[in-house]
Amino acid sequence: MRIDLQLHSLYSDGYHSPSQLVRMIYLQGIKAASLTDHNTIAGQAEFKRACARYRIKYVPGLELYVRYKQRTFNVLWYNYNLNSPVLLKMLNTTCLRRRRFAEKVAGRWRRLGLKFNWRNFLREHPYYLSTNHLVNAVWKSPDNRRKIKEALELKNVREEDIMRYCLFPKTGPRFQDAYVSLTKILQVRKETGGQLIFCHPGLNNKMKNGLVEKTIDAGLDGFELLSPHHGYNAIMYLNSLFKRKKVIMTGGSDFHKPGDFGTKPRYSWDWFVVDSDKLPGVNRILDNK
């Protein structure tokens, strides 16, 4: 069965509504899916309704920024209690902390003479403040584009150049992610239930020094095996880890918008397929067992 257990909507750093996402995956023949927006579950109700309309199996999902023993990584959380006050409080705390970081950065933009309407931005993005949407809001002004190009002394400015200048300067306020400790997440999971999965461990060298194995020993239920971020070496390492640990393996496209990962096909699904038959243990998530 074709599945996709990592999708992002405009409620976090994606570019489509949950309903639009479901329509897209339906046309790709996907039979089970999860919306895994960062640090928010605001899009879950819409996604669930749309899945029911297209007869796609709905799996509650969420992606969190996590810290564990001085290392940071992402965790996917499936089948949690959507109405858990403990979970909602934790998510609200992380979003408010992220908003404070963003507000400091926006203050720097004003001092640099960049045009940015903070109140309008919050109205458009009331839940999770993503770096890509922040940068897009700044870059859409012609005056801002001119000033940033002059400051960077570049004719052709890449997205990473804008990110570095706007959000991660050498001096002044820098944007920071609102990490949650793994210990805290494991505590909340006792009340909300669900499965915790190490997200795309092959991205940004997260497999170094046995981090995936250590977090599984600490309480994670498995890891994402099939991901556009994973090459041959990552797949081989994770398969060998599965043989030792016998945990859940999942897969997802990490879809945000057409043209993700610099590929020529319009959608990542055109070249990346997740088959549940190739993922031992994934039925524990699909059937919530």
Secondary structure, DSSP 8 states (H G I E B T S, - for coil): -BEEEEE--TTTT-SS-HHHHHHHHHHTT--EEEE--BT--TTHHHHHHHHHHTT-EE--EEEEEEEETTEEEEEEEES--TT-HHHHHHHHHHHHHHHHHHHHHHHHHHHTT----HHHHHHH-SS---HHHHHHHHHTSHHHHHHHHHHHT-SS--HHHHHHHHHS-SSS-------EEHHHHHHHHHHH--EEEE--TTGGGTTGGGHHHHHHHHT--EEEEE-TT--HHHHHHHHHHHHHH--EEEE---B-STTGGG-SSSSGGGT---BGGGSTTTHHHHTT-
